[in-house]
Amino acid sequence: MPSLKFNVLLAIFLGAVKSQAPLNFTELTELNGYQSEEHKVVTEDGYVLTVYRITKGAKCKEENKKTPVFFMPPLLSAADTAMEAGPDAAVPYLISDACFDTWVGSPRGTYNGRKHVRLDPDKNKEFWSFSVDEIGKYDAPAMLEYVLKYTKKEKLMYLGFSQGGGSFFVMCSERPDICKKVKLMIGLAPATRHWYTKSVFFRILFKNIEDNLDVFDDLGIWEILGRDQVTAILSVVCRNNLKLCEWLVSVVDSPHPGSVAVSTYGRMLDRFPAGTSVQNMIRFSQSCRSKKFVKFSYGTEKNMKVYGSPDPPEYNLTAADLPILLMVGRNDAIVDVRDVKWLASKLPDVKETVIVEDPEWNHVDMFYSKFIKMTIFPKILQYILRYDEM
């Protein structure tokens, strides 16, 4: 574990860089004229997750529609991270403005999911022994069941971006009973396999983490890219040069100059990245080397103990037997169009696979672009309105 001296110096540094805590979800939405609530959900394996609800959109002038809509954010993102594009672009804002009861989740390991009924994330390695496999098996089902019980509804609609989409397909394979309670799934660049991922940074980062797992373990580092440490550093690097942030994003993804508003980059510095486990990062490294959508590989010996086979088993994608809309950008360097088409070929009821017309539309654009309202949201709205009536 890091020394006391290191922690004291880090605390001083963080205090100097961040003079005040960023607004949380309810404060941020209220500032923009939206009514919202905070809810706590406990998973079957003891993780305490924070879920937020926008009860009324600022531009909604009628009663809410009958079907709740649940939004699941991507890797390294929590619920309030999903609002950073602002009320004219962030998908949850736009859904609530269309008069839907809108819920936004936070997976384990983010700053909104860093609690457990018995484990201490600062002391217990077991807390961080998870990947998207557990997020799909435990987090998504717990949050969806909570929403349905709280709203007294039988079904809801699910939107998931990147990891938020991939975790849905894990859920359907592991918990088909919960999957049946979803009347429509919309996957925005859903992350399953990453066989064709073009991002060199993505591949190198995850592979280096995987190759140095023993080093992380020896140092007692099981959490990675947590908000406080990393955002403080990014603030120093980017705060006075937001164009540098745009360049850094283009290194990870493909460039799309001008798509993300400068003000959005400013808000990102307060909340992104939101943290995850080292194991989850390794899980994404493994997904770059498999042509299938499979569970986490512990190595041959442990795989035999956990799965009863030397290789991790495939997820049953046919279990996601419900209407699905898939959307992806042709310039997406992280979730490639070819991987989404592969996914669509494995699912039993894909209504449409939309490749965004803008040739520069990339991965980050699905979450942060100032053009979301005119580029991808009309199709999203078309589908959620259609299935609200079914």
C-alpha positions as CSV (number, residue, x, y, z in Angstrom):
1,M,0.0,0.0,0.0
2,P,1.2,3.6,-0.6
3,S,3.1,5.1,2.3
4,L,1.5,7.6,4.8
5,K,4.0,10.3,3.5
6,F,2.9,9.7,-0.1
7,N,-0.8,10.0,0.9
8,V,-0.2,13.2,2.8
9,L,1.7,14.8,-0.1
10,L,-1.1,13.6,-2.5
11,A,-3.8,15.1,-0.3
12,I,-1.9,18.4,-0.3
13,F,-1.5,18.3,-4.0
14,L,-5.2,17.5,-4.6
15,G,-6.3,20.2,-2.3
16,A,-4.1,22.8,-4.1
17,V,-5.5,21.8,-7.5
18,K,-9.2,21.3,-6.7
19,S,-10.4,24.0,-4.4
20,Q,-14.0,22.7,-4.3
21,A,-15.8,19.4,-5.1
22,P,-17.6,19.3,-8.4
23,L,-21.3,19.4,-8.5
24,N,-22.9,15.9,-8.1
25,F,-25.7,14.7,-10.3
26,T,-28.6,16.2,-8.5
27,E,-26.9,19.6,-8.1
28,L,-25.8,19.6,-11.7
29,T,-29.3,18.8,-13.1
30,E,-31.0,21.2,-10.7
31,L,-28.7,24.0,-12.0
32,N,-29.9,23.2,-15.5
33,G,-33.6,23.2,-14.5
34,Y,-34.2,19.5,-14.1
35,Q,-35.7,17.7,-11.1
36,S,-33.7,14.6,-10.0
37,E,-33.3,12.2,-7.1
38,E,-30.5,10.0,-5.7
39,H,-31.1,6.3,-4.9
40,K,-28.9,3.6,-3.4
41,V,-29.0,0.1,-4.7
42,V,-27.2,-2.9,-3.1
43,T,-26.2,-5.8,-5.4
44,E,-26.5,-9.5,-4.6
45,D,-22.8,-9.6,-3.8
46,G,-22.8,-6.5,-1.6
47,Y,-21.8,-3.5,-3.7
48,V,-23.6,-0.2,-2.9
49,L,-24.3,1.7,-6.1
50,T,-25.7,5.1,-6.6
51,V,-28.4,5.5,-9.2
52,Y,-30.0,8.8,-10.2
53,R,-33.4,9.6,-11.6
54,I,-34.5,12.6,-13.6
55,T,-38.2,12.9,-12.7
56,K,-39.0,15.7,-15.0
57,G,-37.3,17.2,-18.0
58,A,-36.8,21.0,-18.1
59,K,-38.4,21.1,-21.6
60,C,-41.1,18.5,-20.9
61,K,-44.6,20.2,-20.9
62,E,-46.7,17.1,-20.4
63,E,-47.0,14.0,-18.3
64,N,-44.2,11.5,-18.4
65,K,-44.5,8.6,-20.8
66,K,-45.4,5.2,-19.3
67,T,-42.1,3.4,-19.7
68,P,-38.9,4.2,-17.6
69,V,-35.7,4.5,-19.6
70,F,-32.4,3.4,-18.0
71,F,-29.0,4.7,-19.2
72,M,-25.8,2.8,-18.4
73,P,-22.5,4.8,-18.9
74,P,-19.3,3.4,-20.3
75,L,-16.0,2.3,-18.9
76,L,-14.5,4.8,-16.4
77,S,-17.7,6.8,-16.2
78,A,-20.3,7.3,-13.5
79,A,-23.9,8.7,-13.7
80,D,-22.9,12.4,-13.5
81,T,-20.2,11.8,-16.1
82,A,-23.1,11.0,-18.5
83,M,-24.4,14.6,-18.2
84,E,-21.2,16.4,-19.1
85,A,-22.2,17.2,-22.7
86,G,-24.9,19.5,-21.2
87,P,-28.7,19.8,-21.5
88,D,-28.6,20.3,-25.3
89,A,-26.6,17.2,-26.0
90,A,-26.3,14.7,-23.2
91,V,-28.6,11.7,-23.9
92,P,-30.2,11.5,-20.5
93,Y,-31.1,15.2,-20.6
94,L,-32.6,14.7,-24.1
95,I,-34.6,11.6,-23.0
96,S,-36.1,13.4,-20.0
97,D,-37.0,16.4,-22.2
98,A,-38.9,13.9,-24.3
99,C,-41.0,13.3,-21.1
100,F,-39.6,9.9,-20.1
101,D,-38.8,8.9,-16.5
102,T,-35.0,8.7,-16.9
103,W,-32.6,6.8,-14.7
104,V,-28.8,6.8,-14.9
105,G,-26.7,4.1,-13.3
106,S,-23.2,3.9,-12.0
107,P,-21.2,0.6,-12.1
108,R,-19.0,-0.7,-9.3
109,G,-15.6,0.7,-8.9
110,T,-16.6,4.3,-10.0
111,Y,-16.8,7.0,-7.4
112,N,-20.5,6.4,-7.3
113,G,-20.0,2.7,-6.7
114,R,-17.1,2.6,-4.3
115,K,-18.8,1.2,-1.3
116,H,-19.6,-2.3,-0.1
117,V,-21.6,-3.8,2.8
118,R,-18.5,-5.4,4.3
119,L,-15.4,-4.7,2.1
120,D,-13.2,-1.6,2.3
121,P,-12.1,-0.5,-1.2
122,D,-8.9,1.0,0.4
123,K,-7.9,-2.2,2.1
124,N,-9.5,-5.2,0.6
125,K,-8.3,-6.6,-2.7
126,E,-11.5,-8.6,-3.0
127,F,-13.5,-5.4,-3.6
128,W,-11.6,-4.9,-6.9
129,S,-11.9,-8.5,-8.1
130,F,-14.3,-7.7,-10.8
131,S,-14.7,-6.9,-14.5
132,V,-17.5,-6.2,-16.9
133,D,-18.6,-9.8,-16.2
134,E,-19.7,-8.9,-12.6
135,I,-21.1,-5.5,-13.8
136,G,-23.4,-7.4,-16.1
137,K,-24.2,-10.3,-13.8
138,Y,-24.8,-8.2,-10.6
139,D,-24.9,-4.4,-11.1
140,A,-27.2,-4.1,-14.1
141,P,-29.8,-6.6,-12.8
142,A,-29.8,-5.0,-9.3
143,M,-30.3,-1.5,-10.8
144,L,-33.0,-2.6,-13.3
145,E,-35.0,-4.5,-10.6
146,Y,-34.8,-1.5,-8.3
147,V,-36.1,0.8,-11.0
148,L,-39.0,-1.5,-11.8
149,K,-39.9,-2.0,-8.2
150,Y,-39.7,1.7,-7.3
151,T,-41.8,2.8,-10.4
152,K,-44.2,-0.2,-10.1
153,K,-43.7,-0.9,-13.8
154,E,-43.4,-4.3,-15.4
155,K,-40.8,-3.3,-18.1
156,L,-38.4,-0.6,-19.0
157,M,-36.1,0.4,-21.9
158,Y,-32.3,0.2,-21.7
159,L,-29.7,2.4,-23.3
160,G,-26.0,1.4,-22.9
161,F,-22.9,3.1,-24.3
162,S,-19.8,1.1,-24.8
163,Q,-19.2,-1.0,-21.6
164,G,-22.7,-0.1,-20.7
165,G,-23.9,-1.9,-23.8
166,G,-21.6,-4.9,-23.4
167,S,-22.7,-5.4,-19.8
168,F,-26.3,-5.7,-21.0
169,F,-25.4,-8.7,-23.1
170,V,-23.6,-10.2,-20.2
171,M,-26.8,-9.7,-18.1
172,C,-29.0,-11.4,-20.7
173,S,-26.7,-14.4,-20.8
174,E,-26.3,-14.7,-17.0
175,R,-29.8,-13.4,-15.9
176,P,-32.3,-14.0,-18.7
177,D,-35.1,-13.5,-16.2
178,I,-34.1,-9.8,-15.9
179,C,-33.5,-9.5,-19.7
180,K,-37.2,-10.4,-20.2
181,K,-38.1,-7.2,-18.3
182,V,-36.6,-5.0,-21.0
183,K,-38.8,-4.1,-23.9
184,L,-36.1,-2.3,-26.0
185,M,-32.3,-2.2,-25.9
186,I,-30.3,0.5,-27.6
187,G,-26.6,-0.1,-27.9
188,L,-24.5,2.9,-28.6
189,A,-21.1,1.5,-29.8
190,P,-21.6,-1.5,-27.5
191,A,-18.4,-3.1,-26.3
192,T,-18.3,-6.9,-26.6
193,R,-15.3,-8.2,-28.5
194,H,-12.6,-5.7,-29.7
195,W,-11.0,-7.8,-32.5
196,Y,-10.9,-4.9,-35.0
197,T,-10.2,-2.1,-32.5
198,K,-8.0,0.5,-34.3
199,S,-6.9,2.5,-31.3
200,V,-3.2,1.7,-30.7
201,F,-3.3,3.6,-27.4
202,F,-6.3,1.4,-26.2
203,R,-4.5,-1.8,-27.1
204,I,-1.1,-0.8,-25.7
205,L,-2.5,0.6,-22.4
206,F,-4.6,-2.4,-21.6
207,K,-1.9,-4.9,-22.7
208,N,0.7,-3.2,-20.6
209,I,-1.6,-3.3,-17.5
210,E,-2.1,-7.0,-18.2
211,D,1.6,-7.7,-18.7
212,N,2.5,-5.9,-15.4
213,L,-0.3,-7.4,-13.2
214,D,2.3,-8.8,-10.7
215,V,3.8,-5.3,-10.3
216,F,0.4,-3.8,-9.6
217,D,-0.4,-6.7,-7.2
218,D,2.9,-6.3,-5.3
219,L,2.3,-2.6,-4.9
220,G,-1.3,-3.2,-3.6
221,I,-2.8,-1.3,-6.6
222,W,-6.1,-2.9,-7.5
223,E,-7.9,0.3,-8.4
224,I,-6.9,2.3,-11.5
225,L,-7.8,5.7,-13.0
226,G,-9.8,6.9,-10.0
227,R,-11.2,10.3,-10.1
228,D,-9.4,12.3,-7.5
229,Q,-5.8,11.5,-8.5
230,V,-6.2,11.5,-12.2
231,T,-8.5,14.4,-12.6
232,A,-6.2,16.5,-10.5
233,I,-3.3,15.8,-12.8
234,L,-5.5,16.4,-15.9
235,S,-6.6,19.7,-14.4
236,V,-2.9,20.8,-14.2
237,V,-2.2,19.6,-17.8
238,C,-5.4,20.8,-19.5
239,R,-7.2,23.4,-17.5
240,N,-5.5,26.3,-19.2
241,N,-5.2,24.6,-22.5
242,L,-8.4,22.7,-23.4
243,K,-7.2,22.2,-26.9
244,L,-4.6,19.9,-25.4
245,C,-7.5,17.8,-23.9
246,E,-9.0,17.5,-27.4
247,W,-5.7,16.3,-28.7
248,L,-5.4,13.7,-25.9
249,V,-8.8,12.4,-26.7
250,S,-7.9,12.1,-30.4
251,V,-4.9,10.0,-29.4
252,V,-7.2,7.5,-27.6
253,D,-9.9,7.6,-30.3
254,S,-10.0,8.9,-33.8
255,P,-9.9,12.7,-34.3
256,H,-13.1,14.7,-34.9
257,P,-12.2,18.3,-34.6
258,G,-14.8,20.6,-33.1
259,S,-17.3,17.9,-32.3
260,V,-16.9,18.2,-28.5
261,A,-17.6,21.7,-27.1
262,V,-14.7,23.3,-25.2
263,S,-17.1,23.8,-22.2
264,T,-17.6,20.0,-22.2
265,Y,-13.9,19.4,-21.9
266,G,-13.9,21.7,-18.9
267,R,-16.6,19.7,-17.2
268,M,-14.8,16.4,-18.0
269,L,-11.9,17.5,-15.9
270,D,-14.0,17.4,-12.8
271,R,-15.5,13.9,-13.3
272,F,-13.5,11.8,-15.7
273,P,-12.1,9.2,-15.4
274,A,-14.3,7.8,-12.6
275,G,-12.3,4.7,-11.8
276,T,-12.4,0.9,-12.2
277,S,-10.5,-2.2,-11.3
278,V,-7.2,-3.4,-12.8
279,Q,-8.9,-6.6,-13.5
280,N,-11.5,-4.9,-15.6
281,M,-8.8,-3.2,-17.7
282,I,-7.2,-6.6,-18.2
283,R,-10.6,-7.9,-19.3
284,F,-10.7,-5.3,-22.1
285,S,-7.1,-6.3,-23.1
286,Q,-8.3,-9.9,-23.5
287,S,-11.3,-8.8,-25.6
288,C,-8.8,-7.4,-28.2
289,R,-7.4,-10.9,-28.7
290,S,-10.6,-13.0,-29.1
291,K,-13.0,-13.2,-32.0
292,K,-15.7,-14.2,-29.5
293,F,-17.4,-12.6,-26.6
294,V,-16.1,-14.6,-23.7
295,K,-15.7,-14.4,-19.9
296,F,-12.6,-13.2,-18.1
297,S,-9.7,-15.5,-18.5
298,Y,-7.8,-16.3,-15.2
299,G,-5.3,-18.5,-17.0
300,T,-5.5,-22.2,-17.8
301,E,-5.2,-23.6,-14.3
302,K,-7.7,-21.3,-12.6
303,N,-10.1,-21.4,-15.6
304,M,-10.3,-25.1,-14.9
305,K,-11.3,-24.4,-11.3
306,V,-13.8,-21.6,-12.2
307,Y,-15.2,-22.7,-15.5
308,G,-14.3,-26.4,-15.7
309,S,-12.5,-25.8,-19.0
310,P,-9.0,-24.4,-19.9
311,D,-10.6,-21.5,-21.9
312,P,-13.3,-19.1,-20.7
313,P,-16.8,-19.9,-22.0
314,E,-18.6,-17.7,-24.5
315,Y,-21.5,-15.6,-23.5
316,N,-24.9,-16.7,-25.0
317,L,-25.8,-13.7,-27.2
318,T,-28.9,-15.4,-28.4
319,A,-30.3,-14.9,-24.8
320,A,-30.8,-11.2,-25.7
321,D,-34.0,-12.1,-27.5
322,L,-35.7,-8.7,-27.5
323,P,-35.9,-5.7,-30.0
324,I,-32.4,-4.1,-30.3
325,L,-31.1,-1.0,-32.0
326,L,-27.4,-0.7,-32.6
327,M,-25.5,2.5,-33.5
328,V,-21.9,3.0,-34.2
329,G,-19.7,5.6,-36.0
330,R,-17.6,4.6,-38.9
331,N,-14.6,6.6,-37.4
332,D,-14.9,4.8,-34.0
333,A,-11.4,3.6,-33.2
334,I,-12.4,1.7,-30.0
335,V,-15.6,-0.2,-31.0
336,D,-15.1,-0.9,-34.7
337,V,-18.0,-1.1,-37.2
338,R,-17.0,-4.6,-38.1
339,D,-17.2,-5.8,-34.4
340,V,-20.7,-4.2,-34.2
341,K,-21.8,-6.0,-37.4
342,W,-20.4,-9.2,-35.9
343,L,-22.5,-8.6,-32.8
344,A,-25.6,-7.9,-34.8
345,S,-25.2,-11.2,-36.7
346,K,-25.2,-13.1,-33.3
347,L,-28.3,-11.4,-31.8
348,P,-31.8,-12.8,-32.6
349,D,-33.8,-9.6,-33.0
350,V,-31.8,-6.6,-34.2
351,K,-34.2,-4.2,-35.7
352,E,-31.6,-1.9,-37.2
353,T,-27.8,-1.4,-37.2
354,V,-27.2,2.3,-37.8
355,I,-23.8,3.5,-39.0
356,V,-23.8,7.2,-38.3
357,E,-23.7,9.2,-41.6
358,D,-21.1,11.7,-40.4
359,P,-17.8,10.0,-41.6
360,E,-15.9,11.5,-38.7
361,W,-18.2,10.3,-36.0
362,N,-16.1,8.5,-33.4
363,H,-16.5,6.7,-30.1
364,V,-16.3,9.7,-27.8
365,D,-18.9,11.5,-29.9
366,M,-21.6,9.0,-28.7
367,F,-21.2,10.5,-25.2
368,Y,-19.8,14.0,-25.6
369,S,-20.5,15.5,-29.0
370,K,-22.4,18.8,-29.2
371,F,-24.1,17.3,-32.3
372,I,-25.7,14.3,-30.5
373,K,-29.2,16.0,-30.6
374,M,-29.2,16.2,-34.4
375,T,-27.1,13.2,-35.3
376,I,-28.0,10.2,-33.2
377,F,-30.8,11.3,-30.9
378,P,-33.6,11.4,-33.6
379,K,-33.2,7.7,-34.2
380,I,-33.1,7.0,-30.4
381,L,-36.2,9.0,-29.9
382,Q,-38.0,7.3,-32.8
383,Y,-37.4,3.9,-31.1
384,I,-38.2,4.8,-27.5
385,L,-41.4,6.5,-28.6
386,R,-42.4,3.4,-30.7
387,Y,-41.7,0.9,-27.9
388,D,-43.3,3.0,-25.2
389,E,-46.6,2.3,-26.8
390,M,-46.0,-1.5,-27.0
